[in-house]
Amino acid sequence: MKNILILAVVAADIFKENPSLDLYFETSDGEAFYKLQDAKNHAKGLKDTMVKPVERAEQKEAAPAKQKFEEVVAQIEAATTLEDLEAFKADTRKGVIAALDKKTAELTKPAE
């Protein structure tokens, strides 16, 4: 079976060039492999036989992309219930927090 060798480049570049790749294996000389066995076979000929798994960073973070500020504020202003605001509570931008506070005050204000 043919060894699949990825040129030694920065992990981010490997993942960028291989969008479906979530993990690769790196040997002590900086070579990268798709398969663990291929990396181990290569490492046998090295002084340091260490093989290190490298995971895609996005998997660990798993943070959704932030919406544009204006879009978030518009959605907050359009909210009609407190439940509608729940999706925005994790956003730490000051303007979003201010919009949430304002809308929460409006929605909890007793009817006159």
NORRA-V964373 format. One record per run of one state. SS is the DSSP state (hx for helix, st for strand, lp for the rest). FROM is the first residue (numbers start at 0). TO is the last residue. If there is no record, write none. Layout:
ss: (SS;SS)
from: (FROM;FROM)
to: (TO;TO)
This chain:
ss: (lp;st;lp;hx;lp;st;lp;st;lp;hx;lp;st;lp;hx;lp;hx;lp;hx;lp;hx;lp)
from: (0;4;6;10;17;22;27;31;33;35;43;50;55;56;61;68;78;81;88;93;108)
to: (3;5;9;16;21;26;30;32;34;42;49;54;55;60;67;77;80;87;92;107;111)
